[in-house]
Amino acid sequence: MNVLKYLFALTVLGLSAGCATYKWTSDVPEDKRTVFVPVFRNDSEVTELGNVLARQVLREFQREGTFKISTPENCALEIQGIISSTGLARVNSSNRDHTNRRIERRFTAEATVSFIDKKSGKVIVNNRKYVGRTTFYGDNDILTLQRNASGRLAEDIAAQIVDDALNLKWE
C-alpha cells in the first residue's frame, strides 16, 4: 500500500513540475491588444472575398480573445491585406452508376498581409503570404458553390493571421 502512495506522490509531483512553465496569459503587451481590420483588397475573380476574409479575421480575433476590436484611430495593430489570387482544381470524381456524379474541387486563395504598429507607425510584418485551402463537391453552378465555400477558405487564412499576430515580437 505504501508503494501506491509513493507512486501517487511521484505522479502528482511530475505533473505539477510539467505545469511550472505553462503560462495562462498572452505575451502581447496590454497596450498593444487592440486591432483594426479594414476590408481586404480583392484582386481575385471571386466577388466579396475581401469582405468575407476581413470579417473572418475579426471573428477569429474575437474567438481567441486576446485582442479587442477597435477603430482605426484607437487601435494598436492594423492588419492590411490583399487577396492576390484564387484557384480552383478538380480533385477526384465518383461516378459509380452515372446517376450520382460528385466532383470534389479544391478551392485555394493567396493573400498578402501586413501588420502595422499604429502607435509607432512601424510595419511589423511586411507582405507575408498566406494560403488558404478548402474543398467542396459539385459540378453545377460552380460560382455559387465557390462563393459558399469562401467562408471556410477565409477561416483557414484568418486562423493563420491571428496565430501570427499572437506571436509578434513587440519592441
Protein Blocks (a to p, Z undefined) as FASTA:
>chain_A
ZZmmmmmmmmmmmmmmmmmmpcfbdfbdfklmcccddddddfbfbehklmmmmmmmmmmm
mmnomaccddfklpmbdcddddfbdcdddfbdcdfkopaccdddddddddddddddfkno
pafbghiacddddddedjehkllmmmmmmmmmmmmmmmmmmmmmmmpccZZ
